[in-house]
Every structure is written in structure tokens, then in C-alpha cells.
Amino acid sequence: MVNFVFWLSAICFAAQPIVSWQKVIDNGDEDRFHGLDLYNGDVYAGGERYFGESFEYDLCFFVFDSEGSEKQRTFYWERNGRDEWGNDVAVLFSGNVVVVGTYETTGQPGWYTVWFSPTGEFLHYDSTYAEANYSYNATCIAVSLDDTCYVSGWSSKDLKNVRMVKYSPEGTRIWREYFHGPDIGDAVSIALDSRGSVFALCKSLCLWGGWTKKGDSLDFVNKYSTNAAEGAAIRINSADHVFIAGDVEGSDRDFMLLKYRTDGEQLWYTHKAYDLGGEEECRDMALDPISDCYLAGWQLRGEDEDIALVKTDSAGKMLWSWVDTVEGKQEIEAIEVDEEGYIYLAGSHHNGDNWDMLVMKLRQPLTISGRVTDSAGKPMEDIPVALTGDTTVEVLTDTGGYYTIEVYNGGEYTVSPNLPGWTFEPSSHTYSPLAHREFDQDFADGKWTGVGEQSIERSPSWKLISSCGKEVVLKYSNYPEDFRAGIYDASGRKVDEIHASAGASSGTITWGEHYGPGVYFIYGQSKRSSIIQKVILIR
């Protein structure tokens, strides 16, 4: 009975990411990662460490392989009483590494961009020195296909200005531009479109604007002030749709998403909000090849902070969410998704005394969905569709001929209708590896219309028509013997059994009239499968 109850609990929740590995790096004092990039299968995380011997912060980056083994760590410092912090990191196609950040000597931060060789040797830096009552901060970087670097941040005297600098691959400054205004805040993220224009996003009011690759200002600066919205990340897909992630005020702070064109036109009337049940702060976003969006940050839980993730499709529909409720504080500030669909996170973990660097890799749930139709284009119901490969799964099509299979990324899989004697076009779909959601994975009967098609032996199946109410209703089909199912309460105790009328292979059953309100589980079996469904009785 114990094992059965555990299984019931497991199937009541949607699939969530699985941690493949996690690294916490403690250099002795305050150590943090803020930026993340992927290159040739390796993971680059940038930030700073506090060096106790000199009482200084040192800019740094670490390199890990795809299995989490540390390959390299590089620290950069100038032993002159000056602190250097790393805010973001990027790897050029040449393999050189650029870390952007800030330094401080007189209480005012200065602009700092540092180039390193692939093995971590210092190559070059560009800085803008802070003046009295005037400060600079380089916060984010984007790299074009020719290794041109765009670095954004802010400068401040009386008001803050968004600052954008374009560098050659070697680190020579090509141009420097600004946009100004009373609502300008910290520039937090940067993105390039297909024409090479570059865009910067501010935290306050989700304010964003951009420049052409020649440095000419675009003719708009947008802002979004609804529900005290704050921006965290800007990303642009291959269709030049602009996605802006951040958080908004609701009953508490929630993750949110906006969508625009690169000319500033807003594609959604309002933001999409994602309430994970607490106070959330969004810090970064990634896009995969089909423009699914991955929002990352943390959720406040009393004195603790938990890793929080949300995945949506390109229309803003939430596909899954994950809050990793472990002891202590975990602040995620950067996210990337690789070509096999693995998710990488970087940030910091508080050990009770100080902050440590944190980097981790996740495997995510994905769906494969499609439709099975006959030679006349009509949907085929109750057709078994099988997934084979690293995992074996079989599902049945619904009344519309549709099927959905949920598995994890990274595996090698083949999907095909499991119907001996029938020919479908295509015969199968293969994924090596499965890197993102796959939809419209259809199968059509390849026989001519009007030619006799082999009859189908329908598989027994049942489903809920109504799962919540004073009573619940289920439908069963194609049972050669009487349909039977057990009813269990939330503790796993069997409280009833339902069955079909004698001799009825298909029909409906209504249950719950004489039972109290609460959560129950219906457990039905056939020769081919076992299904458990949760139902709720209310009064």
C-alpha cells in the first residue's frame, strides 16, 4: 500500500525539470556568479570573488564541461586597492572570453570590459574612469556573428543614461552612444536583431530602445508602466519578435512577459503574468529554437530564497513552472539553453555566513504531439502511438485523432503508430536528440480512399467527462469484459469499486453521490495499460 500511495502522489503533479548536476564554489568569502554563456559544449560563468588577503573583489570567470567538471578558473585583479566586479560574460567565436563589469576606487564605480584568451591570459581592457559624482557600470554584453561586441550599461550624474559601446573583436572602441530621459534606470539586458541593430532594456518601467549597427538611434524608446513592471531580460527571435521578461505587482510580485516587434509595436495588449504562489523576482530569460521562453530568478519564502523557473510558448502560455524549495538562499541571475535542450543556471548560494558561486544543469520535460488520420483525412481514435528509444511509452489517440507524449530532453527517440498491417506516411518521426517541443508530428494512412482498409481492433479505454463536482462521470469504451475500477481516497485506502452493467462494452458511469467531499483517485486496468485519474467531490 505504501508504494501505491507514493505512485498516486507522483502522478498528481506535472513533470518538472530534473537536476543533472549542481556545483557550489566557496572561495572563502563573498563569491558570486552573475553571467553565463555556452561555447563548444562548455559552460562559462562570470562574476567576482572576494580575496581576503588583499581585501579586494576580483573579476573572474570559471569554465565547466557539460558534465560539471571544472576545467578552468581565471581571476583578474589590479593590486592597487581597487575592487573589480564581473556582471556578464560572453565567449567569442574565436574562443576569446569577454567579461564586463565595474571597478571602484574612490566610492564611484567605473566602466570595465576585459578580454581574455581561451586559456585565460589577459589580452586587453577598456575602462571609463569614474569622476567626482559621476559613475559608470557595464552590465551586459551581446556578440554578433563576426565577434563584434556590444556592451551596455549606464552612466549617472544627476540622471542615469543608458550607455551602449560597440567594440571590434580585439577590443577597440568603434562607437559610443546614449539615450537619456527622466525615467531611465539601470540597463540590465541587451539583444541583437537579424539586421544587426542592438537593443538595451532598463529595469525601471521595462524601458527599451536601440541603435543601428552604425550607431544611429532608432526612432522610439518604449516603456511599460502597468502594475509597477520591472524589466530583467530582452531577447529577440529569428522572426525579429522581441520578448521582454521581468516581474510585476499583483497580490505579490510575479514573473511576467511582454512581446513586441523590433519597431516598437506591442504585439500583446498587456503582459502575461505567472504567479508561482509567492513573491518572485525575475532576473534573466533564454529562448530556444522554436521561441519557447525560459524565465529564471527566485522566489522569497520567509527568510529563504528558492530557485524559480517558468517556461512558456511563444504566445506566452505557461508550459511548466518549477520552484526548488531547498534550505537557504539561492539567487539565479543567468540562464542558457543548449542545442540539446539542457538548461543551465548561474547565480549564488548563501551558506549561512556568506555567498558562494552556484552553477547547475537541468534536464527538462518536453512533449511530442500530433494527429493520426485515415486515408480520407478523418481522425482515427484509440490508435496506439508508440515512443521507443531511451524511453518506451505508448499512448492512445483521442476522439480528434490527437496524441501527446511527454518525455525528457536529450534522449534519442522514435515515434510511430503501433498498428500492425497498416501503412502510414511518414512511417515514423525520429529525434536524435530531442531538443525542444515537437508538434504537428502527424501520421496519415497511406492507402487509397475507397480501398478496403484493415479493420481496427479498438483498445479498451476510459476517460473522465467530469472530474469535479457533487458527482463525477467517466466514459468507458471497447471493453470485451465488464469494465471495473477501484476508488481510493487521498490516503490510498480503497473506498469503493465501480463497474459497468453486465454485457455493456461501452457506456458511462456516475459516481460520488454517497461520499463526502475531498480528493479521490480512480484506478482502472486493462490488458494493455493502467490509468489513474484524480477527481474532486464538492458539496
C-alpha positions as CSV (number, residue, x, y, z in Angstrom):
1,M,0.0,0.0,0.0
2,V,2.9,2.4,0.7
3,N,4.3,2.1,-2.8
4,F,0.8,2.5,-4.3
5,V,0.2,5.8,-2.4
6,F,3.6,7.1,-3.5
7,W,2.8,6.4,-7.1
8,L,-0.5,8.2,-6.8
9,S,1.3,11.3,-5.4
10,A,3.8,11.2,-8.1
11,I,1.3,11.3,-11.0
12,C,-0.7,14.1,-9.5
13,F,1.9,16.7,-10.5
14,A,3.0,17.8,-13.9
15,A,6.6,16.8,-14.9
16,Q,9.2,19.3,-13.8
17,P,13.0,19.7,-14.5
18,I,15.5,17.3,-13.1
19,V,18.8,18.5,-11.8
20,S,21.6,16.8,-13.7
21,W,24.4,18.4,-11.7
22,Q,25.0,21.3,-9.4
23,K,28.2,23.0,-8.3
24,V,28.7,25.3,-5.3
25,I,32.1,27.0,-5.2
26,D,33.2,28.6,-1.9
27,N,36.4,30.6,-2.2
28,G,36.2,31.6,1.5
29,D,34.3,34.9,1.4
30,E,31.7,36.6,-0.8
31,D,31.7,34.9,-4.2
32,R,29.0,35.3,-6.9
33,F,28.2,34.4,-10.5
34,H,26.1,36.9,-12.4
35,G,26.6,36.0,-16.1
36,L,26.6,32.8,-18.2
37,D,27.5,31.6,-21.7
38,L,27.9,28.3,-23.6
39,Y,30.6,27.5,-26.1
40,N,31.6,24.2,-27.7
41,G,29.8,22.2,-25.1
42,D,31.4,24.1,-22.2
43,V,29.8,26.3,-19.6
44,Y,31.3,29.8,-18.8
45,A,30.1,31.6,-15.6
46,G,31.3,35.1,-14.8
47,G,31.3,37.1,-11.6
48,E,33.6,38.1,-8.8
49,R,35.3,36.6,-5.7
50,Y,36.4,38.4,-2.5
51,F,40.2,38.0,-1.9
52,G,40.7,38.2,1.8
53,E,44.4,38.7,1.7
54,S,44.2,42.0,-0.1
55,F,40.6,42.8,1.0
56,E,39.6,43.3,-2.7
57,Y,37.0,41.9,-5.0
58,D,38.4,40.3,-8.2
59,L,36.6,39.9,-11.5
60,C,36.6,36.3,-12.7
61,F,35.2,33.5,-14.9
62,F,35.0,29.7,-14.5
63,V,34.7,27.1,-17.2
64,F,32.9,23.7,-16.7
65,D,32.4,20.9,-19.1
66,S,28.9,19.6,-19.9
67,E,29.2,17.0,-17.0
68,G,30.0,19.7,-14.4
69,S,33.7,19.1,-14.1
70,E,35.7,22.3,-13.6
71,K,38.2,22.9,-16.4
72,Q,39.5,26.4,-15.7
73,R,39.2,29.4,-13.4
74,T,40.5,32.8,-14.2
75,F,40.8,35.7,-11.8
76,Y,41.7,39.3,-12.8
77,W,42.9,41.9,-10.4
78,E,45.0,45.0,-10.1
79,R,46.6,45.1,-6.6
80,N,46.0,48.8,-6.0
81,G,43.2,48.8,-3.5
82,R,40.7,48.6,-6.4
83,D,37.7,46.3,-6.5
84,E,36.5,44.7,-9.8
85,W,33.2,43.0,-10.2
86,G,32.0,40.9,-13.2
87,N,28.4,41.4,-14.3
88,D,28.2,39.4,-17.5
89,V,30.4,37.1,-19.7
90,A,30.5,36.2,-23.4
91,V,32.6,33.8,-25.4
92,L,33.5,34.9,-28.9
93,F,33.6,32.6,-31.9
94,S,37.4,32.8,-31.7
95,G,37.3,31.3,-28.2
96,N,38.3,34.6,-26.5
97,V,36.3,35.5,-23.4
98,V,35.0,38.9,-22.5
99,V,33.9,39.9,-19.0
100,V,32.0,43.2,-18.5
101,G,31.6,44.8,-15.1
102,T,32.7,47.7,-13.0
103,Y,35.5,48.7,-10.7
104,E,35.7,51.1,-7.8
105,T,38.5,53.1,-6.1
106,T,37.0,56.4,-4.8
107,G,33.5,55.3,-4.0
108,Q,32.3,55.8,-7.6
109,P,32.1,52.8,-10.0
110,G,33.8,52.9,-13.4
111,W,33.1,51.1,-16.7
112,Y,35.2,47.9,-17.2
113,T,35.4,45.5,-20.1
114,V,38.2,42.8,-20.2
115,W,39.3,40.5,-23.0
116,F,41.0,37.1,-22.2
117,S,42.4,34.4,-24.4
118,P,40.7,30.9,-24.4
119,T,43.2,29.8,-21.8
120,G,42.5,32.8,-19.5
121,E,45.5,35.1,-20.3
122,F,44.7,38.8,-20.1
123,L,44.6,40.4,-23.5
124,H,43.1,43.9,-23.2
125,Y,40.7,46.1,-21.3
126,D,38.7,49.2,-21.9
127,S,37.6,51.4,-19.0
128,T,35.9,54.7,-18.3
129,Y,37.2,56.2,-15.1
130,A,34.7,57.5,-12.6
131,E,34.8,61.2,-11.8
132,A,33.5,63.0,-8.8
133,N,29.7,62.5,-8.6
134,Y,29.8,60.6,-11.9
135,S,29.7,56.9,-12.2
136,Y,29.6,54.1,-14.9
137,N,28.6,50.5,-14.9
138,A,28.9,47.9,-17.7
139,T,26.2,45.4,-17.1
140,C,25.6,43.2,-20.2
141,I,27.1,42.1,-23.4
142,A,26.0,40.6,-26.8
143,V,28.2,39.3,-29.6
144,S,27.5,39.3,-33.3
145,L,28.5,36.6,-35.8
146,D,31.7,38.4,-36.7
147,D,32.7,38.7,-33.0
148,T,31.8,42.4,-32.7
149,C,31.0,43.1,-29.1
150,Y,28.1,45.3,-27.9
151,V,28.3,46.3,-24.2
152,S,25.5,48.2,-22.5
153,G,25.2,49.7,-19.0
154,W,24.6,53.1,-17.6
155,S,26.3,56.3,-16.6
156,S,25.0,58.6,-13.9
157,K,25.5,62.1,-12.6
158,D,22.2,63.9,-11.9
159,L,20.2,61.4,-14.0
160,K,21.0,58.0,-15.4
161,N,21.7,57.4,-19.1
162,V,21.7,54.2,-21.0
163,R,25.2,53.7,-22.5
164,M,26.0,51.5,-25.5
165,V,29.5,50.8,-26.7
166,K,30.5,48.9,-29.8
167,Y,33.9,47.1,-29.9
168,S,35.9,45.3,-32.5
169,P,36.7,41.7,-31.8
170,E,40.1,42.9,-30.5
171,G,38.5,45.4,-28.1
172,T,38.9,48.6,-30.0
173,R,36.1,51.0,-29.3
174,I,34.1,51.7,-32.6
175,W,31.3,54.0,-31.3
176,R,29.6,55.0,-28.1
177,E,26.0,56.2,-27.8
178,Y,23.4,57.1,-25.1
179,F,19.8,57.6,-24.6
180,H,18.6,60.0,-21.9
181,G,15.4,60.8,-20.1
182,P,13.8,61.2,-16.6
183,D,12.6,57.6,-16.5
184,I,15.9,56.0,-17.4
185,G,17.1,53.4,-15.0
186,D,19.7,50.7,-14.8
187,A,20.3,49.0,-18.2
188,V,20.1,45.3,-17.4
189,S,20.0,43.4,-20.7
190,I,20.9,43.6,-24.4
191,A,20.0,41.8,-27.6
192,L,20.7,41.9,-31.4
193,D,18.1,41.5,-34.2
194,S,18.6,40.0,-37.7
195,R,19.7,43.3,-39.2
196,G,22.4,43.9,-36.6
197,S,20.5,46.5,-34.7
198,V,21.2,46.4,-30.9
199,F,18.6,47.0,-28.2
200,A,19.0,47.7,-24.5
201,L,16.5,47.2,-21.7
202,C,16.2,49.1,-18.4
203,K,14.9,47.7,-15.2
204,S,12.6,50.6,-14.4
205,L,9.4,50.7,-16.5
206,C,10.7,48.0,-18.8
207,L,12.0,50.9,-20.9
208,W,13.8,49.8,-24.0
209,G,15.2,51.3,-27.2
210,G,18.1,50.7,-29.6
211,W,20.6,51.7,-32.3
212,T,21.5,50.5,-35.8
213,K,24.9,48.7,-36.2
214,K,26.3,52.1,-37.4
215,G,25.2,53.7,-34.1
216,D,22.2,55.7,-35.3
217,S,19.5,55.9,-32.8
218,L,16.2,54.1,-33.6
219,D,13.2,56.4,-33.5
220,F,11.5,55.1,-30.4
221,V,12.0,54.4,-26.7
222,N,9.3,52.3,-25.3
223,K,8.2,51.8,-21.7
224,Y,5.6,49.7,-19.9
225,S,4.4,51.1,-16.6
226,T,1.4,48.8,-15.8
227,N,1.5,47.1,-12.4
228,A,4.9,48.6,-11.5
229,A,6.5,46.4,-14.1
230,E,10.3,46.0,-13.9
231,G,12.4,44.6,-16.8
232,A,15.0,41.8,-16.4
233,A,15.9,40.5,-19.9
234,I,15.3,41.2,-23.6
235,R,15.6,38.5,-26.2
236,I,14.9,38.6,-30.0
237,N,14.0,35.5,-32.1
238,S,14.7,34.8,-35.7
239,A,11.4,36.4,-36.7
240,D,12.5,39.7,-35.0
241,H,9.9,39.4,-32.3
242,V,11.1,41.0,-29.1
243,F,10.4,39.2,-25.7
244,I,10.9,41.1,-22.5
245,A,10.9,39.3,-19.2
246,G,10.6,40.8,-15.7
247,D,8.2,40.9,-12.8
248,V,5.0,42.9,-12.0
249,E,3.0,43.7,-8.9
250,G,-0.1,41.6,-8.3
251,S,-1.2,40.2,-5.0
252,D,2.6,39.8,-4.8
253,R,5.5,40.2,-7.3
254,D,5.0,37.7,-10.2
255,F,7.1,36.8,-13.3
256,M,5.8,38.4,-16.4
257,L,6.4,38.5,-20.2
258,L,5.9,41.1,-22.9
259,K,6.1,40.8,-26.7
260,Y,6.9,43.4,-29.3
261,R,8.2,43.9,-32.8
262,T,11.6,45.5,-33.3
263,D,9.9,48.7,-34.5
264,G,8.4,49.0,-31.0
265,E,4.9,47.8,-31.9
266,Q,3.4,45.9,-28.9
267,L,2.1,42.5,-30.0
268,W,0.2,41.7,-26.8
269,Y,-2.4,44.1,-25.4
270,T,-1.0,43.5,-21.9
271,H,1.6,41.5,-20.2
272,K,1.4,37.8,-19.3
273,A,1.8,37.2,-15.6
274,Y,2.9,33.9,-13.9
275,D,2.1,33.6,-10.2
276,L,4.1,30.8,-8.6
277,G,2.5,31.3,-5.2
278,G,4.9,33.7,-3.6
279,E,7.0,36.8,-4.1
280,E,9.0,36.2,-7.3
281,E,11.9,38.2,-8.8
282,C,12.8,37.5,-12.4
283,R,16.5,38.1,-13.4
284,D,17.1,36.5,-16.9
285,M,15.5,34.8,-19.9
286,A,16.5,32.4,-22.7
287,L,14.9,31.4,-25.9
288,D,15.1,28.0,-27.6
289,P,14.9,27.4,-31.4
290,I,11.1,27.4,-31.5
291,S,10.9,30.6,-29.4
292,D,9.8,28.9,-26.2
293,C,10.7,31.3,-23.3
294,Y,12.6,30.3,-20.1
295,L,12.3,32.9,-17.3
296,A,14.6,32.5,-14.3
297,G,15.0,34.1,-10.9
298,W,14.0,33.3,-7.4
299,Q,11.0,33.2,-5.0
300,L,11.0,34.6,-1.5
301,R,9.9,32.1,1.2
302,G,10.2,33.6,4.6
303,E,14.0,34.1,5.2
304,D,14.8,31.8,2.3
305,E,15.1,32.3,-1.4
306,D,14.3,29.5,-3.8
307,I,15.2,29.0,-7.5
308,A,12.2,29.8,-9.7
309,L,11.8,28.9,-13.4
310,V,8.9,29.4,-15.8
311,K,8.7,28.0,-19.3
312,T,6.2,29.4,-21.8
313,D,5.5,29.0,-25.5
314,S,5.9,32.0,-27.9
315,A,2.3,33.0,-27.2
316,G,3.0,33.3,-23.5
317,K,1.2,30.2,-22.4
318,M,2.9,28.6,-19.4
319,L,4.1,25.1,-20.2
320,W,5.6,24.4,-16.7
321,S,7.0,26.1,-13.7
322,W,9.5,25.0,-11.1
323,V,10.3,26.2,-7.6
324,D,13.2,24.4,-5.9
325,T,12.4,24.6,-2.2
326,V,15.7,23.8,-0.5
327,E,17.1,25.2,2.7
328,G,18.8,28.6,2.5
329,K,19.0,31.2,-0.2
330,Q,19.6,30.6,-3.9
331,E,19.6,33.6,-6.3
332,I,19.6,32.7,-10.0
333,E,20.8,35.6,-12.2
334,A,21.5,33.9,-15.6
335,I,20.0,31.1,-17.8
336,E,21.0,29.5,-21.1
337,V,19.5,26.6,-23.1
338,D,21.8,24.5,-25.2
339,E,21.2,22.8,-28.6
340,E,20.1,19.6,-26.9
341,G,17.5,21.3,-24.7
342,Y,19.5,21.2,-21.4
343,I,19.0,24.2,-19.1
344,Y,22.0,25.9,-17.4
345,L,21.7,28.3,-14.5
346,A,24.2,30.5,-12.7
347,G,23.9,32.6,-9.6
348,S,24.7,32.4,-5.9
349,H,24.0,30.2,-2.8
350,H,24.1,31.6,0.7
351,N,25.8,29.1,3.1
352,G,24.6,30.9,6.2
353,D,27.7,33.1,6.5
354,N,28.4,34.4,3.0
355,W,27.6,33.9,-0.6
356,D,29.1,31.1,-2.8
357,M,29.1,30.7,-6.5
358,L,26.4,28.4,-7.9
359,V,26.1,26.8,-11.4
360,M,23.8,23.9,-12.4
361,K,22.4,21.9,-15.3
362,L,18.8,20.7,-15.7
363,R,17.0,18.2,-17.9
364,Q,13.6,19.4,-18.9
365,P,10.2,17.8,-19.7
366,L,9.2,18.1,-23.4
367,T,6.1,17.0,-25.4
368,I,5.8,15.3,-28.7
369,S,2.3,15.8,-30.2
370,G,0.5,15.2,-33.5
371,R,-2.5,13.6,-35.1
372,V,-3.4,10.3,-36.8
373,T,-5.8,10.4,-39.7
374,D,-7.2,7.8,-42.2
375,S,-6.9,7.9,-46.0
376,A,-9.9,10.3,-46.1
377,G,-8.3,12.7,-43.7
378,K,-10.7,11.7,-40.8
379,P,-9.3,11.4,-37.3
380,M,-8.5,7.9,-36.0
381,E,-9.5,7.4,-32.4
382,D,-7.8,4.9,-30.0
383,I,-4.8,4.3,-32.2
384,P,-1.8,3.3,-30.2
385,V,1.2,5.6,-30.8
386,A,4.5,4.3,-29.5
387,L,7.7,6.0,-28.5
388,T,10.8,3.9,-28.4
389,G,14.5,4.6,-27.8
390,D,15.9,5.8,-24.5
391,T,12.4,5.5,-23.0
392,T,9.4,3.4,-24.1
393,V,5.9,4.8,-23.9
394,E,2.6,4.1,-25.7
395,V,-0.5,6.3,-25.7
396,L,-3.8,6.3,-27.5
397,T,-5.2,8.9,-29.8
398,D,-8.3,10.8,-28.6
399,T,-11.6,11.4,-30.4
400,G,-9.9,14.0,-32.6
401,G,-7.1,11.7,-33.5
402,Y,-4.6,13.6,-31.4
403,Y,-1.8,12.2,-29.2
404,T,0.7,13.8,-26.8
405,I,3.7,12.1,-25.3
406,E,5.8,13.6,-22.5
407,V,9.5,12.7,-22.1
408,Y,12.7,14.4,-21.1
409,N,15.1,16.2,-23.5
410,G,18.4,14.8,-24.6
411,G,17.3,11.3,-25.5
412,E,17.1,9.6,-28.8
413,Y,13.5,8.6,-29.7
414,T,11.3,7.3,-32.5
415,V,7.6,7.8,-32.6
416,S,5.3,5.7,-34.8
417,P,1.7,4.3,-34.9
418,N,1.7,0.8,-33.4
419,L,-0.8,-0.7,-35.7
420,P,0.3,-3.9,-37.5
421,G,-0.8,-4.3,-41.1
422,W,-1.3,-0.6,-41.6
423,T,0.9,1.8,-43.6
424,F,1.3,5.4,-42.5
425,E,3.0,8.4,-44.0
426,P,5.5,9.0,-42.7
427,S,6.1,5.7,-41.0
428,S,7.9,7.3,-38.1
429,H,9.4,10.5,-36.6
430,T,12.9,10.3,-35.2
431,Y,14.7,12.7,-32.8
432,S,18.4,12.5,-32.2
433,P,18.4,14.1,-29.7
434,L,15.1,15.5,-28.7
435,A,16.0,19.2,-28.0
436,H,12.7,21.0,-27.9
437,R,8.9,20.5,-28.1
438,E,7.8,18.8,-31.2
439,F,4.3,19.5,-32.5
440,D,2.4,18.6,-35.7
441,Q,4.1,15.2,-35.7
442,D,1.3,13.8,-37.8
443,F,0.7,10.4,-39.4
444,A,-1.7,9.8,-42.3
445,D,-2.9,6.4,-43.6
446,G,-1.1,5.9,-46.9
447,K,-3.8,3.7,-48.5
448,W,-6.1,4.9,-51.3
449,T,-9.5,6.2,-50.4
450,G,-12.1,3.6,-51.3
451,V,-9.7,0.6,-50.9
452,G,-10.7,-1.6,-48.1
453,E,-8.7,-0.8,-45.0
454,Q,-8.0,-3.4,-42.5
455,S,-10.4,-3.2,-39.6
456,I,-9.0,-1.9,-36.3
457,E,-9.3,-3.8,-33.1
458,R,-10.2,-1.0,-30.7
459,S,-8.2,-0.9,-27.5
460,P,-10.2,-0.7,-24.2
461,S,-10.0,2.8,-22.8
462,W,-11.7,5.1,-20.3
463,K,-11.7,8.8,-19.5
464,L,-13.3,11.4,-17.3
465,I,-16.1,13.5,-18.7
466,S,-16.5,15.4,-15.4
467,S,-13.8,15.3,-12.7
468,C,-15.0,17.8,-10.2
469,G,-18.5,18.3,-8.7
470,K,-21.1,16.7,-6.5
471,E,-20.6,13.6,-8.7
472,V,-18.1,12.7,-11.3
473,V,-18.8,11.0,-14.7
474,L,-16.5,8.7,-16.7
475,K,-16.8,7.1,-20.1
476,Y,-15.5,3.7,-21.0
477,S,-15.2,2.1,-24.4
478,N,-14.4,-1.2,-26.1
479,Y,-14.2,-3.5,-23.0
480,P,-14.8,-7.1,-24.1
481,E,-15.3,-7.9,-20.5
482,D,-17.1,-5.8,-17.9
483,F,-15.3,-2.6,-17.0
484,R,-14.2,-2.3,-13.4
485,A,-12.3,0.4,-11.5
486,G,-11.3,0.9,-7.9
487,I,-11.9,4.2,-6.0
488,Y,-9.2,5.3,-3.4
489,D,-9.1,8.2,-1.0
490,A,-6.2,10.5,-0.6
491,S,-4.5,8.1,1.9
492,G,-4.6,5.3,-0.6
493,R,-7.4,3.4,1.1
494,K,-9.8,1.7,-1.3
495,V,-13.3,3.0,-0.5
496,D,-15.4,1.7,-3.4
497,E,-15.4,-0.2,-6.7
498,I,-17.4,0.8,-9.8
499,H,-18.3,-1.5,-12.7
500,A,-20.3,-1.5,-15.9
501,S,-23.7,-3.0,-16.5
502,A,-23.4,-6.7,-17.3
503,G,-22.6,-7.2,-21.0
504,A,-22.0,-3.5,-21.7
505,S,-18.7,-2.9,-23.6
506,S,-19.1,0.9,-23.7
507,G,-21.0,3.4,-21.7
508,T,-20.8,6.0,-18.8
509,I,-20.7,5.7,-15.1
510,T,-21.7,8.3,-12.5
511,W,-20.1,8.1,-9.0
512,G,-19.9,10.0,-5.8
513,E,-23.4,10.6,-4.6
514,H,-22.9,8.9,-1.2
515,Y,-19.4,10.0,-0.5
516,G,-18.1,13.1,1.4
517,P,-16.2,16.0,-0.3
518,G,-12.5,15.5,-0.9
519,V,-9.9,14.2,-3.3
520,Y,-10.2,10.6,-4.7
521,F,-8.4,8.5,-7.3
522,I,-10.0,6.2,-9.8
523,Y,-7.7,3.3,-10.8
524,G,-8.7,1.3,-13.9
525,Q,-6.9,-1.5,-15.6
526,S,-7.0,-3.3,-19.0
527,K,-4.7,-5.8,-20.5
528,R,-2.7,-3.1,-22.2
529,S,-2.5,-0.3,-19.6
530,S,-3.3,1.0,-16.2
531,I,-4.7,4.5,-15.7
532,I,-5.2,6.6,-12.5
533,Q,-7.2,9.8,-12.5
534,K,-7.7,12.3,-9.7
535,V,-11.3,13.5,-9.0
536,I,-12.7,16.0,-6.5
537,L,-16.1,15.8,-4.8
538,I,-17.6,19.1,-3.6
539,R,-20.8,19.8,-1.8
